[in-house]
């Protein structure tokens, strides 16, 4: 009972009486010439939320005033904020930092057979605040930086002697500042602990995510954003031995540290030593430290490290030990909980104590951690040697999709080879486990409830038909993304230009031409025609740019097209005649001029910010096309007349009837309504279309089987879909399928939206195959009762317009290069899709 009373007392500690000794006394004395966070900021840590520029400013001041610290910039965010690390160690270690780095890198190059200095300092990365509205950890980072640079405590001096500690205070500065502005704006005097107060409830989309509303803690393996790309570049320069990943969770909880919940495939690629021995070893340190300050905590529940794209899992793939921490959040400065009031300083102190304890545990076990990393990379080569699979090979006509995959492999330092146009990824390399992550699929699982995804094979995201090899081809040469360029130079034409549909960047090229007031045509049937490079065949959805029909001169057309094609790495062809060698002619009615679409998307409370951000990012970053984001709070007064396309991602859409009717009327008058996930089910439930959802049969007479109460979360959770790959059959003749070469496609499904195949013979664009499951955990009920009977994409008429329904998210986390084209086809070609009536 004493500990409970102590905890309640700490939770309720008034901020106005808080002294910074609450955090720092443990490591006194401090050097007087090193400025404390309170002195620099003008307020005590925990009294308000600290902006990112002030965080960077304080770390910069430490680097200038202390011979124990150096500031490193490793990137910039979309909004231009600096991504920095503070390198902290003894002055002697910092003076030979480059030498330490080179010696340390021997640990990750087992093929060289070089031994490292056993007394080499350990490399530790204390990383904070990947979720912007989980702010306690960045404040703890400031306290940790001050302690390590300013304390003369013998323990701290010992840490500095035996480790180089890189403090990354804010992995997601854009999200943090979004939340900081909110929290500081609504801070009251006196403080308001009521959970319903605005301070504790951010407005949509909240500060969790980055500029485009992506969760950066899912992006380590996907490497879509500059924050992740910069961090990956640093990780592969240093290969830290220990990495922290600090988070917050619901206010009514306590504190979590590893070990995690048992999880993953039946035969995980991670050495058992990592999750059985090292996590348990470090866990004892954390429990002792938290016990000493009266904090309660839990382990081995809720959180798992299955998905390799977390900050608490990706470093494990690099021979390090990644450690997850979850602190109950005050969501502001003070909030009422079942234990009284939880305060911001209390949350910060737990994170600070765990930070310093991580350093302690790492340093005291440094020899073990160094041996583990060396063994990790040696075992990569030995495991690869024992495996019958010696590599994976694929070739794909879509050069830009292949180039994007090569770029991803470059980010992960995976060695890739080529033989002509065939890509070969050998398994015998230090990054063998990342090769497994990129290509392997699994059929057996230890668990059925996952915190996030249970499937992540990168090749499936890119729709690459990779085959395992038992023997590598001869005459291989190394290849990188920068090598994967177009085959031949631009040739001018006075007649017409042609671009085959089978390239990822064709929609971006289409928009680039439209933006310059050119009018391209899209081929709704395939054809072959004579070009300056001989007779060439062009598939459904290929572009035809007639020169004489444009308002601009032939020279201007050539200049615009050549510049866009070069920028987008797209091969163009010059036609010498309009008469086809086979298929339709260039002047056919099946060659349809396509106008530039004007798109809008509904956003706001009740709408999935993640899915909306994925649409925004896709159009912004890859197509170069703006999309109007219409807030639901202002939708009543908004006009839809100027838009051709309206996007509704997953959401509840609790709209007044008049606003629902506005959307329906706009679509009926010729608009294209694109719906995704729960956005599709919402439209069906409105009965605007005749399509149906597949639902579980209901039997009012059935008696439920009695089950143990304690097992309810497991039984219910297994019916969710955290994320699996499924196979579908795609109609390649439908405009939604233009640009695809094979009718069997891999889709990523992370919802339980089940569309019934349409009763109209021409409306089901994509349907899951009979044996659709490819990878990831899916319950027998979902697989047999829903998946095998469902469609993935439908197009349904609504008046003179059409509704395009995607059951699955075609833009998932910015990495579904193999699915993006279906969405972009819907956006650019929707106006030309008519649903035939048999």
C-alpha positions in Angstrom: 0.0 0.0 0.0 2.9 2.4 0.7 3.9 2.3 -3.0 0.4 3.1 -4.1 0.2 6.1 -1.8 3.7 7.2 -3.0 2.6 6.9 -6.6 -0.5 9.0 -6.0 1.5 11.6 -4.3 3.9 11.9 -7.2 1.1 12.0 -9.8 -0.5 14.9 -7.9 2.7 16.9 -7.5 1.8 20.6 -8.2 3.8 22.1 -11.1 4.1 25.4 -9.3 6.1 23.8 -6.5 8.3 21.6 -8.8 12.0 22.0 -8.4 14.3 20.6 -11.1 16.0 18.6 -8.5 13.0 16.3 -8.8 14.7 15.0 -11.9 18.4 15.8 -11.5 19.6 15.4 -7.9 20.5 11.7 -8.5 23.5 12.7 -10.6 24.8 15.8 -8.8 27.2 17.6 -8.8 26.9 19.5 -12.1 29.4 21.8 -13.7 28.4 25.4 -13.2 29.5 26.4 -16.7 27.0 24.0 -18.4 23.6 25.6 -18.7 20.7 23.6 -17.4 17.5 23.3 -19.5 15.6 25.5 -17.0 18.3 28.2 -17.3 18.3 28.1 -21.1 14.5 27.8 -21.7 13.4 30.2 -19.0 11.0 27.7 -17.4 11.4 24.4 -15.7 11.1 21.1 -17.6 7.5 20.0 -17.2 6.0 23.4 -16.8 5.1 23.7 -20.5 5.8 21.9 -23.7 9.1 22.8 -25.5 9.1 23.8 -29.1 11.4 21.9 -31.4 13.5 24.9 -32.3 14.2 25.5 -28.6 15.2 21.8 -28.2 17.7 22.1 -31.1 18.8 25.5 -29.7 19.6 24.0 -26.3 21.5 21.0 -27.7 23.5 23.4 -29.9 24.3 25.5 -26.8 25.5 22.3 -25.0 27.7 21.4 -28.0 29.2 24.9 -27.9 29.9 25.0 -24.2 30.8 21.4 -23.4 33.8 19.4 -24.6 31.7 16.3 -24.1 29.2 17.0 -27.0 29.0 17.5 -30.7 25.8 18.3 -32.7 25.1 16.4 -35.9 22.4 17.3 -38.4 21.1 14.2 -40.3 18.2 15.7 -42.3 15.3 18.1 -42.6 11.6 17.5 -42.4 9.0 18.3 -45.1 8.4 21.6 -43.2 12.1 22.4 -43.0 12.8 21.5 -39.4 16.3 20.2 -38.5 16.8 16.6 -37.6 19.7 16.4 -35.2 21.7 14.2 -32.9 23.8 15.2 -30.0 26.9 13.0 -29.8 28.0 12.8 -26.1 31.1 11.0 -24.8 34.4 11.8 -23.0 36.5 14.5 -24.6 39.1 11.8 -25.4 36.5 9.7 -27.3 35.1 12.6 -29.2 38.6 13.6 -30.3 38.9 10.2 -32.1 35.2 9.8 -33.1 36.1 8.9 -36.7 38.6 6.3 -35.6 36.0 4.7 -33.2 33.5 4.6 -36.0 35.8 2.8 -38.4 36.8 0.3 -35.7 33.2 -0.3 -34.8 32.2 -1.0 -38.4 34.4 -4.1 -38.4 31.6 -5.7 -36.3 29.1 -5.5 -39.2 31.5 -6.7 -41.9 32.1 -10.4 -41.0 33.3 -11.2 -44.5 36.5 -9.2 -43.7 37.4 -11.4 -40.8 38.7 -8.5 -38.7 38.5 -8.4 -34.9 37.5 -5.2 -33.1 39.1 -3.6 -30.1 37.4 -5.2 -27.1 37.7 -1.9 -25.2 36.1 0.1 -27.9 33.3 2.4 -26.6 29.8 1.1 -27.1 27.5 3.0 -29.5 24.1 4.0 -27.9 21.3 5.8 -29.6 18.7 7.4 -27.3 15.8 8.2 -29.6 12.7 10.1 -28.7 9.4 11.4 -29.8 8.6 9.6 -33.1 5.0 10.3 -32.3 4.6 14.1 -32.0 1.9 14.1 -29.4 3.8 11.8 -27.1 5.9 14.7 -25.8 7.3 13.6 -22.5 10.3 11.8 -24.1 11.7 14.9 -25.8 11.7 16.8 -22.5 13.5 13.8 -20.9 16.0 14.0 -23.8 16.9 17.5 -22.6 17.4 16.3 -19.1 19.5 13.4 -20.3 21.7 15.6 -22.5 22.3 18.0 -19.5 23.1 15.1 -17.2 25.6 13.6 -19.6 27.3 16.9 -20.5 27.1 18.6 -17.1 27.3 15.9 -14.4 30.5 15.1 -12.6 29.0 12.1 -10.9 31.4 9.1 -11.0 28.7 6.9 -12.7 28.2 9.5 -15.5 31.9 9.8 -16.1 32.2 6.1 -16.4 29.4 6.0 -19.0 31.2 8.7 -21.0 34.4 6.7 -20.9 32.9 3.5 -22.2 30.2 4.7 -24.6 29.4 7.2 -27.4 25.8 8.2 -26.8 23.8 9.8 -29.7 20.7 11.6 -28.4 18.0 12.1 -31.0 15.6 14.4 -29.2 12.8 14.5 -31.7 12.4 12.1 -34.6 9.2 13.8 -35.7 9.6 17.6 -35.3 6.7 18.5 -37.5 4.2 16.5 -35.5 5.7 17.6 -32.2 5.4 21.2 -32.9 1.8 20.7 -34.1 1.0 19.2 -30.7 3.2 21.7 -28.7 1.3 24.6 -30.2 -2.0 23.0 -29.2 -1.0 22.1 -25.7 0.5 25.4 -24.9 -2.4 27.3 -26.5 -4.9 25.6 -24.2 -2.8 25.5 -21.0 -4.7 27.1 -18.2 -3.6 28.9 -15.0 -4.5 27.2 -12.7 -4.1 24.0 -14.6 -7.2 22.1 -15.7 -7.1 18.3 -15.0 -10.5 17.6 -16.5 -10.0 15.0 -19.3 -12.7 16.7 -21.3 -10.7 20.0 -21.4 -9.5 21.1 -24.9 -5.8 20.9 -23.7 -6.1 17.1 -23.5 -8.0 16.6 -26.8 -6.3 17.8 -29.9 -8.3 18.6 -33.0 -7.9 16.4 -36.1 -5.4 15.2 -37.3 -3.5 15.6 -34.0 0.3 15.7 -33.6 1.1 12.0 -33.7 2.0 12.0 -37.4 4.4 13.9 -39.7 3.5 16.6 -42.2 1.6 14.2 -44.5 -0.1 12.5 -41.5 2.1 9.4 -41.7 3.1 7.4 -38.7 6.9 7.5 -38.8 7.1 4.6 -36.4 5.9 2.4 -39.2 8.3 3.8 -41.8 11.7 2.4 -40.8 11.5 -0.5 -43.1 9.5 1.4 -45.8 11.8 4.4 -45.9 9.2 6.7 -47.6 9.9 10.0 -45.7 13.0 12.2 -45.3 12.8 11.7 -41.5 13.3 8.0 -41.9 15.7 8.2 -44.8 18.0 10.5 -42.9 17.8 8.2 -39.8 18.5 5.1 -41.8 21.5 6.7 -43.4 22.8 7.5 -39.9 22.0 4.0 -38.6 24.1 2.4 -41.4 26.9 4.8 -40.7 27.1 3.8 -37.0 25.1 0.5 -36.4 24.3 1.4 -32.7 24.5 -1.4 -30.2 21.5 -0.2 -28.2 18.6 1.9 -29.4 15.6 3.3 -27.4 12.1 4.0 -28.7 10.1 6.2 -26.3 6.3 6.4 -26.5 3.2 7.3 -24.6 -0.1 5.4 -24.2 -3.5 6.0 -22.6 -3.6 8.1 -19.4 -5.2 5.3 -17.3 -2.3 2.9 -17.7 1.2 2.8 -16.0 4.5 2.2 -17.8 5.7 -0.5 -20.2 9.2 -1.7 -20.9 10.4 -4.9 -22.7 10.3 -7.9 -22.8 7.3 -7.7 -25.2 4.5 -10.1 -25.8 5.4 -13.4 -27.5 4.8 -12.9 -31.2 5.8 -13.4 -34.8 6.1 -16.3 -37.2 6.8 -19.8 -36.0 10.5 -19.5 -36.9 11.4 -15.8 -36.4 14.5 -14.5 -38.2 15.7 -12.7 -35.1 18.1 -14.6 -32.8 16.4 -15.8 -29.6 19.2 -14.2 -27.6 17.8 -10.9 -28.6 14.2 -11.2 -27.3 14.8 -13.9 -24.6 18.1 -13.0 -22.9 19.0 -9.4 -23.7 15.5 -8.0 -23.2 15.2 -9.8 -19.9 18.6 -8.7 -18.8 17.8 -5.0 -19.5 14.3 -5.4 -18.0 15.8 -6.2 -14.6 17.7 -2.9 -14.7 14.5 -0.9 -15.6 12.4 -2.6 -12.9 15.0 -1.8 -10.2 15.2 1.9 -11.3 11.5 2.4 -11.5 10.9 0.6 -8.2 13.3 3.0 -6.6 11.1 6.0 -7.5 7.8 4.2 -6.8 6.6 3.9 -10.4 4.4 1.0 -11.4 4.9 -0.8 -14.8 4.1 -3.9 -16.8 5.9 -6.1 -19.3 5.1 -9.0 -21.8 1.6 -7.6 -22.6 -0.1 -5.7 -25.4 2.9 -4.6 -27.4 4.8 -6.8 -29.8 7.8 -6.4 -32.1 6.5 -8.4 -35.0 6.5 -5.7 -37.6 10.1 -4.9 -38.6 9.4 -1.2 -39.3 9.3 0.1 -35.7 12.0 2.1 -34.0 11.9 -0.8 -31.5 12.4 -3.5 -34.1 14.4 -2.3 -37.1 17.6 -1.7 -35.1 17.3 -5.4 -34.0 17.8 -6.2 -37.7 21.1 -4.4 -37.5 22.6 -6.4 -34.6 21.5 -4.0 -32.0 19.1 -4.2 -29.1 16.0 -2.0 -29.6 14.0 -1.1 -26.5 10.4 0.1 -26.4 9.1 2.3 -23.6 5.4 3.3 -23.2 4.5 6.0 -20.6 0.9 6.7 -19.6 0.3 10.2 -21.0 -0.8 13.3 -19.2 -2.0 14.6 -22.6 -1.2 18.1 -21.4 0.2 19.3 -18.1 -2.1 17.5 -15.6 -5.0 15.1 -16.0 -7.3 13.2 -13.7 -6.9 9.4 -13.6 -8.1 6.6 -11.4 -5.0 7.2 -9.3 -5.6 10.9 -8.8 -3.9 13.2 -11.2 -1.0 12.4 -13.6 1.3 15.3 -14.3 3.6 16.1 -17.2 6.7 16.1 -14.9 5.9 12.7 -13.6 5.7 11.3 -17.1 9.0 13.0 -18.0 10.8 11.6 -15.0 9.9 8.0 -15.8 11.3 8.5 -19.4 14.4 10.2 -18.0 15.1 7.5 -15.5 14.7 4.9 -18.2 17.1 6.8 -20.4 19.8 6.9 -17.9 19.2 3.3 -16.9 19.5 2.3 -20.6 23.0 3.8 -20.6 23.9 2.1 -17.4 22.7 -1.3 -18.5 24.4 -0.9 -21.9 27.7 0.2 -20.5 27.8 -2.5 -17.8 27.1 -5.2 -20.4 29.1 -3.6 -23.2 31.3 -6.6 -23.9 28.2 -8.8 -24.3 26.5 -6.2 -26.6 29.6 -6.0 -28.8 29.9 -9.8 -29.0 26.2 -10.1 -29.8 26.4 -7.7 -32.8 29.5 -9.4 -34.2 27.8 -12.8 -33.8 24.6 -11.4 -35.4 26.3 -10.5 -38.7 28.4 -13.7 -38.7 25.2 -15.7 -38.2 23.7 -13.9 -41.2 26.3 -15.4 -43.5 26.2 -18.8 -41.9 22.4 -18.9 -42.1 22.5 -17.9 -45.7 25.1 -20.6 -46.5 22.9 -23.3 -45.0 19.8 -22.1 -46.8 19.0 -23.8 -50.2 17.8 -20.3 -51.4 20.8 -18.4 -52.8 18.9 -15.4 -54.0 15.7 -13.9 -55.4 15.3 -12.8 -59.0 12.7 -10.7 -60.9 12.3 -8.6 -63.9 9.6 -6.0 -64.5 8.8 -3.8 -67.5 7.9 -1.0 -65.1 11.3 0.6 -64.8 10.3 3.2 -62.2 8.6 0.8 -59.9 11.8 -1.3 -60.1 13.9 1.8 -59.5 11.9 2.6 -56.4 12.5 -0.9 -55.1 16.2 -0.5 -55.8 16.2 2.8 -53.9 14.7 1.1 -50.9 17.4 -1.6 -51.0 20.0 1.1 -51.2 18.6 2.7 -48.0 18.9 -0.6 -46.3 22.4 -1.4 -47.7 21.2 -4.5 -49.3 23.5 -5.6 -52.1 21.6 -6.0 -55.4 23.0 -7.4 -58.6 21.8 -7.5 -62.2 22.1 -9.6 -65.3 20.7 -7.6 -68.2 17.2 -6.5 -67.1 16.9 -9.2 -64.5 17.4 -8.1 -60.9 19.1 -10.6 -58.5 19.3 -10.1 -54.7 21.8 -12.6 -53.3 21.2 -14.0 -49.8 24.9 -14.4 -48.9 25.4 -10.9 -47.5 25.5 -9.2 -44.0 22.0 -7.9 -44.6 20.6 -11.5 -45.1 17.8 -10.9 -42.6 16.7 -7.8 -44.5 16.7 -9.9 -47.7 14.4 -12.4 -45.9 12.2 -9.4 -44.8 12.0 -8.2 -48.4 11.0 -11.6 -50.0 9.9 -14.3 -47.5 6.3 -15.1 -46.7 5.1 -17.1 -43.7 2.3 -19.6 -43.1 2.7 -20.4 -39.4 2.4 -17.9 -36.5 2.9 -18.0 -32.7 0.0 -15.6 -32.1 -3.2 -14.5 -33.7 -3.5 -11.0 -32.3 -1.0 -8.4 -33.6 -0.3 -4.8 -32.5 0.2 -3.9 -36.2 0.9 -5.8 -39.4 1.5 -9.5 -39.6 2.8 -9.3 -43.2 5.4 -7.0 -44.7 7.2 -8.7 -47.6 8.5 -5.7 -49.5 8.5 -7.3 -52.9 4.7 -7.7 -52.6 4.2 -4.1 -51.9 6.0 -3.4 -55.2 4.1 -6.1 -57.1 7.3 -7.8 -58.0 7.0 -11.5 -59.0 10.3 -12.6 -57.4 11.4 -16.2 -57.7 13.8 -17.9 -55.2 17.0 -19.2 -56.8 18.9 -22.3 -55.7 21.9 -21.1 -57.8 22.9 -17.6 -58.8 23.4 -16.7 -62.4 26.9 -15.9 -63.7 28.2 -12.6 -64.9 26.3 -10.5 -62.3 27.2 -6.9 -61.7 26.1 -4.7 -58.8 23.3 -2.2 -59.4 21.8 0.8 -57.6 18.7 2.9 -58.2 20.8 5.6 -60.0 21.7 3.0 -62.6 18.1 2.2 -63.6 17.4 4.8 -66.2 15.5 4.9 -69.5 16.9 2.9 -72.4 17.3 5.5 -75.2 17.3 9.2 -75.8 14.3 11.4 -76.7 13.5 11.6 -80.4 11.4 14.5 -81.7 8.3 13.9 -83.9 6.1 16.1 -86.0 3.3 13.5 -85.9 2.7 11.9 -82.5 4.5 10.7 -79.4 3.7 7.4 -77.7 4.3 6.2 -74.1 3.5 2.7 -73.0 1.2 2.4 -70.0 3.3 0.0 -68.1 5.3 2.5 -66.0 4.6 3.8 -62.5 5.1 7.4 -63.5 2.7 7.4 -66.5 0.0 9.2 -64.4 2.6 11.8 -63.4 3.6 12.3 -67.0 -0.1 12.6 -68.0 -0.6 15.4 -65.4 2.7 17.1 -66.4 1.5 17.4 -70.0 -2.0 18.5 -69.0 -0.6 21.2 -66.7 1.2 22.6 -69.7 -2.1 22.8 -71.6 -1.4 19.8 -73.8 -4.1 17.3 -74.5 -2.9 13.7 -74.4 -5.0 10.8 -75.5 -5.3 7.5 -73.6 -5.6 4.2 -75.5 -8.6 2.2 -74.4 -7.5 -0.7 -76.6 -4.0 -2.0 -77.3 -2.2 -1.4 -80.6 1.1 -1.7 -82.5 2.5 1.0 -84.7 5.6 2.0 -86.6 8.0 4.3 -84.7 11.5 5.6 -85.3 12.6 2.6 -83.3 10.7 0.1 -85.4 7.2 -1.4 -84.8 6.3 -1.2 -81.1 3.4 -2.6 -79.1 1.4 -0.5 -76.7 -0.9 -1.8 -74.0 -4.2 -0.7 -72.5 -3.9 2.8 -71.1 -0.9 3.9 -73.2 -0.5 7.6 -73.9 -0.7 9.2 -77.4 0.3 12.8 -77.8 -0.8 14.1 -81.2 1.5 17.0 -82.3 -0.6 18.7 -84.9 -3.8 18.8 -82.7 -2.1 20.8 -80.0 -2.4 24.5 -79.6 1.4 24.7 -79.1 4.1 24.4 -81.8 5.8 21.1 -82.5 9.0 22.5 -80.9 7.1 23.5 -77.7 5.5 20.1 -77.5 8.9 18.4 -77.9 10.4 20.7 -75.2 7.6 20.0 -72.7 7.5 16.3 -73.3 11.3 15.7 -73.3 11.7 17.7 -70.1 8.9 15.8 -68.3 10.0 12.4 -69.6 13.6 13.0 -68.5 12.5 14.1 -65.0 10.2 11.1 -64.6 12.6 8.6 -66.2 10.1 7.6 -68.9 10.8 6.2 -72.3 9.0 8.0 -75.2 8.5 6.9 -78.8 8.0 9.0 -82.0 5.3 7.6 -84.2 5.9 7.9 -88.0 2.3 7.0 -89.0 -1.2 6.8 -87.5 -1.9 3.5 -89.2 -1.5 0.6 -86.8 0.4 -2.6 -87.6 -2.2 -4.3 -85.3 -5.0 -3.2 -83.0 -6.6 0.2 -83.2 -5.3 3.2 -85.2 -4.1 6.4 -83.5 -7.3 8.2 -84.6 -9.6 5.5 -83.3 -12.6 6.3 -81.1 -10.8 4.2 -78.5 -8.1 6.9 -78.3 -9.8 9.2 -75.8 -8.5 12.7 -75.1 -8.3 13.2 -71.3 -8.7 16.5 -69.5 -6.8 17.5 -66.4 -8.9 16.4 -63.3 -9.6 18.8 -60.4 -9.7 16.7 -57.3 -10.9 17.2 -53.7 -10.9 15.1 -50.6 -13.0 15.3 -47.4 -10.9 15.6 -44.2 -11.6 16.2 -40.6 -13.0 14.6 -37.4 -14.1 11.0 -38.1 -12.0 10.6 -41.2 -8.9 8.4 -41.2 -6.0 11.0 -41.2 -3.6 8.2 -42.2 -5.5 7.3 -45.4 -6.2 10.9 -46.2 -2.5 11.7 -45.8 -1.5 8.9 -48.1 -3.6 10.3 -50.9 -2.2 13.8 -50.3 1.4 12.5 -50.2 0.9 10.4 -53.4 -0.4 13.3 -55.4 2.0 15.9 -53.9 5.2 13.9 -54.0 4.9 11.5 -56.9 2.4 13.1 -59.3 3.1 16.7 -58.5 -0.7 17.4 -58.5 -2.6 19.5 -55.9 -5.7 18.1 -54.2 -8.1 20.4 -52.3 -8.6 19.2 -48.8 -12.2 20.0 -47.7 -12.7 20.2 -44.0 -15.9 18.6 -42.9 -16.5 21.5 -40.4 -16.9 23.8 -43.4 -18.4 21.4 -45.9 -21.9 22.8 -45.5 -20.9 26.0 -47.2 -18.5 24.4 -49.7 -19.3 24.1 -53.4 -18.4 21.0 -55.4 -19.1 22.4 -58.8 -15.5 23.0 -59.8 -14.3 19.5 -59.0 -14.3 16.4 -61.2 -13.2 13.9 -58.5 -14.1 13.6 -54.8 -12.2 11.2 -52.6 -13.7 9.7 -49.4 -11.2 7.5 -47.5 -12.2 5.4 -44.4 -14.3 7.4 -42.0 -17.6 7.6 -40.1 -18.9 10.7 -42.1 -21.6 11.7 -39.6 -23.0 14.3 -42.1 -26.3 16.1 -42.0 -28.7 14.9 -44.7 -28.3 18.0 -46.7 -24.6 17.5 -47.0 -25.0 13.8 -47.9 -27.5 14.9 -50.6 -24.9 17.4 -51.9 -22.4 14.6 -52.5 -25.0 12.3 -54.1 -26.3 15.1 -56.4 -22.8 16.1 -57.5 -21.9 12.5 -58.3 -25.2 12.0 -60.2 -24.4 15.0 -62.3 -21.3 13.3 -63.7 -18.7 13.3 -60.9 -16.4 10.5 -59.9 -16.6 9.6 -56.3 -13.6 7.4 -55.2 -14.2 5.6 -51.9 -11.7 3.6 -49.9 -12.2 1.0 -47.1 -14.9 2.3 -44.7 -15.6 5.1 -47.1 -16.8 2.4 -49.5 -19.0 0.7 -46.9 -20.4 4.1 -45.9 -21.6 4.7 -49.5 -23.2 1.3 -49.7 -24.9 1.8 -46.4 -26.4 5.0 -47.7 -28.0 2.9 -50.5 -26.7 5.2 -53.2 -25.5 2.2 -55.1 -26.9 -1.3 -55.6 -23.7 -3.0 -54.4 -23.8 -5.0 -51.1 -21.5 -5.8 -48.2 -20.9 -9.4 -47.2 -21.9 -9.8 -43.6 -21.8 -12.8 -41.2 -25.1 -14.8 -41.3 -27.2 -14.1 -38.3 -29.0 -17.0 -36.4 -31.3 -15.7 -33.7 -31.7 -19.3 -32.3 -27.9 -20.0 -32.0 -26.4 -20.4 -28.6 -22.9 -19.0 -28.1 -20.2 -21.3 -26.9 -19.1 -20.4 -23.4 -15.5 -19.1 -23.3 -13.2 -18.0 -20.5 -13.7 -14.3 -19.7 -10.0 -13.6 -19.5 -9.4 -14.8 -23.1 -12.0 -12.4 -24.6 -9.3 -10.0 -26.1 -7.6 -12.9 -27.8 -10.8 -14.4 -29.2 -12.1 -11.1 -30.5 -8.8 -9.7 -31.6 -8.0 -12.6 -33.9 -10.9 -11.5 -36.2 -9.2 -8.2 -36.9 -6.9 -7.8 -39.8 -3.7 -6.1 -38.9 -2.4 -6.4 -42.4 -2.1 -9.3 -44.8 -1.2 -9.9 -48.5 -4.0 -11.4 -50.6 -4.2 -12.3 -54.3 -6.8 -10.9 -56.6 -7.8 -11.3 -60.2 -7.8 -7.9 -62.0 -9.6 -7.1 -65.3 -6.7 -5.7 -67.4 -9.2 -4.3 -70.0 -10.9 -2.1 -67.4 -9.5 1.5 -67.1 -8.8 0.8 -63.4 -6.5 -2.0 -64.5 -4.6 0.0 -67.1 -0.8 -0.3 -66.8 -0.8 -3.8 -65.2 0.8 -6.7 -67.1 -0.6 -9.6 -65.1 -4.2 -10.3 -64.1 -3.0 -11.8 -60.8 -2.1 -9.0 -58.4 -1.0 -8.9 -54.7 -3.1 -6.6 -52.6 -2.6 -5.4 -49.0 -5.6 -5.8 -46.8 -5.8 -4.3 -43.3 -9.5 -3.9 -42.8 -12.7 -6.1 -42.6 -14.6 -4.3 -45.4 -16.0 -7.2 -47.6 -17.6 -6.1 -50.9 -19.9 -8.6 -52.5 -19.2 -9.1 -56.2 -21.6 -6.9 -58.3 -24.6 -8.3 -60.0 -23.6 -6.2 -63.0 -21.2 -8.4 -65.1 -19.0 -5.3 -65.9 -18.7 -3.8 -62.4 -16.4 -6.1 -60.6 -13.0 -4.8 -61.6 -11.0 -7.0 -59.1 -12.0 -10.1 -57.1 -10.0 -12.1 -54.6 -9.0 -15.5 -56.0 -10.1 -18.8 -54.7 -6.9 -19.3 -52.7 -6.3 -15.6 -52.1 -4.2 -15.7 -48.9 -0.5 -15.0 -49.6 1.1 -13.9 -46.3 0.2 -12.7 -42.8 -2.3 -13.9 -40.2 -5.9 -14.1 -41.2 -8.4 -16.1 -39.1 -10.1 -19.1 -40.7 -13.5 -17.3 -40.4 -12.2 -14.3 -42.3 -10.5 -16.4 -44.9 -13.3 -18.9 -45.6 -16.5 -16.9 -44.9 -15.4 -13.5 -46.3 -12.2 -13.4 -48.3 -13.0 -16.2 -50.7 -16.4 -14.6 -51.6 -15.4 -11.0 -51.9 -14.4 -8.4 -54.4 -11.7 -5.8 -54.0 -12.7 -3.1 -56.5 -16.2 -2.3 -57.8 -17.4 0.5 -60.1 -21.1 1.4 -59.7 -23.2 3.9 -61.6 -24.9 6.8 -59.8 -26.9 8.9 -62.2 -24.5 10.3 -64.9 -21.6 9.7 -62.6 -19.9 6.7 -61.0 -18.8 5.5 -57.6 -15.5 3.6 -57.5 -15.3 1.4 -54.4 -11.9 0.1 -53.1 -12.3 -2.4 -50.3 -8.6 -2.2 -49.7 -6.4 0.9 -49.3 -4.4 1.2 -52.6 -2.1 3.8 -51.0 -1.1 2.0 -47.8 1.7 3.9 -46.0 3.1 5.3 -49.2 4.7 2.0 -50.0 2.1 0.1 -52.1 3.7 0.9 -55.4 1.9 -2.1 -56.9 -1.5 -0.7 -55.9 -1.2 3.0 -56.4 -1.8 2.8 -60.2 -5.4 1.5 -59.6 -6.2 4.6 -57.5 -4.5 7.0 -60.0 -6.4 5.4 -62.9 -9.6 6.0 -61.0 -8.6 9.6 -60.5 -7.4 10.4 -64.1 -9.7 8.1 -66.1 -12.9 8.0 -63.9 -14.7 10.4 -66.1 -14.3 7.9 -69.0 -15.6 4.9 -67.1 -19.2 4.0 -67.9 -20.8 0.9 -66.4 -22.5 -1.0 -69.2 -26.0 -2.3 -68.6 -26.4 -5.8 -69.9 
